[in-house]
Amino acid sequence: IELLVVDAALEIRHRDHALTGNWKDYRDCHVKPDLVLIYRLIEADRLVLVRLGSHSELDL
């Protein structure tokens, strides 16, 4: 979470990437292999945690 707040690069294993379509302003990263966090960084210091769940729960 601390790294997300400052918009720092995460380790490759977290597979952090921008989303597309209806989620185009959001990003997701893998907390664990099938535990995904969808989030959005608004401004330089405001992090919004949107959803947490498996790929199937989140329809990703």
Secondary structure as a PSIPRED ss2 file (coil, helix, strand):
# PSIPRED VFORMAT (PSIPRED V4.0)

   1 I C   1.000  0.000  0.000
   2 E H   0.000  1.000  0.000
   3 L H   0.000  1.000  0.000
   4 L H   0.000  1.000  0.000
   5 V H   0.000  1.000  0.000
   6 V C   1.000  0.000  0.000
   7 D C   1.000  0.000  0.000
   8 A C   1.000  0.000  0.000
   9 A C   1.000  0.000  0.000
  10 L C   1.000  0.000  0.000
  11 E C   1.000  0.000  0.000
  12 I H   0.000  1.000  0.000
  13 R H   0.000  1.000  0.000
  14 H H   0.000  1.000  0.000
  15 R C   1.000  0.000  0.000
  16 D C   1.000  0.000  0.000
  17 H E   0.000  0.000  1.000
  18 A E   0.000  0.000  1.000
  19 L C   1.000  0.000  0.000
  20 T C   1.000  0.000  0.000
  21 G H   0.000  1.000  0.000
  22 N H   0.000  1.000  0.000
  23 W H   0.000  1.000  0.000
  24 K C   1.000  0.000  0.000
  25 D C   1.000  0.000  0.000
  26 Y C   1.000  0.000  0.000
  27 R E   0.000  0.000  1.000
  28 D E   0.000  0.000  1.000
  29 C E   0.000  0.000  1.000
  30 H E   0.000  0.000  1.000
  31 V E   0.000  0.000  1.000
  32 K E   0.000  0.000  1.000
  33 P C   1.000  0.000  0.000
  34 D C   1.000  0.000  0.000
  35 L E   0.000  0.000  1.000
  36 V E   0.000  0.000  1.000
  37 L E   0.000  0.000  1.000
  38 I E   0.000  0.000  1.000
  39 Y E   0.000  0.000  1.000
  40 R E   0.000  0.000  1.000
  41 L E   0.000  0.000  1.000
  42 I E   0.000  0.000  1.000
  43 E C   1.000  0.000  0.000
  44 A C   1.000  0.000  0.000
  45 D C   1.000  0.000  0.000
  46 R E   0.000  0.000  1.000
  47 L E   0.000  0.000  1.000
  48 V E   0.000  0.000  1.000
  49 L E   0.000  0.000  1.000
  50 V E   0.000  0.000  1.000
  51 R E   0.000  0.000  1.000
  52 L E   0.000  0.000  1.000
  53 G E   0.000  0.000  1.000
  54 S C   1.000  0.000  0.000
  55 H H   0.000  1.000  0.000
  56 S H   0.000  1.000  0.000
  57 E H   0.000  1.000  0.000
  58 L H   0.000  1.000  0.000
  59 D C   1.000  0.000  0.000
  60 L C   1.000  0.000  0.000
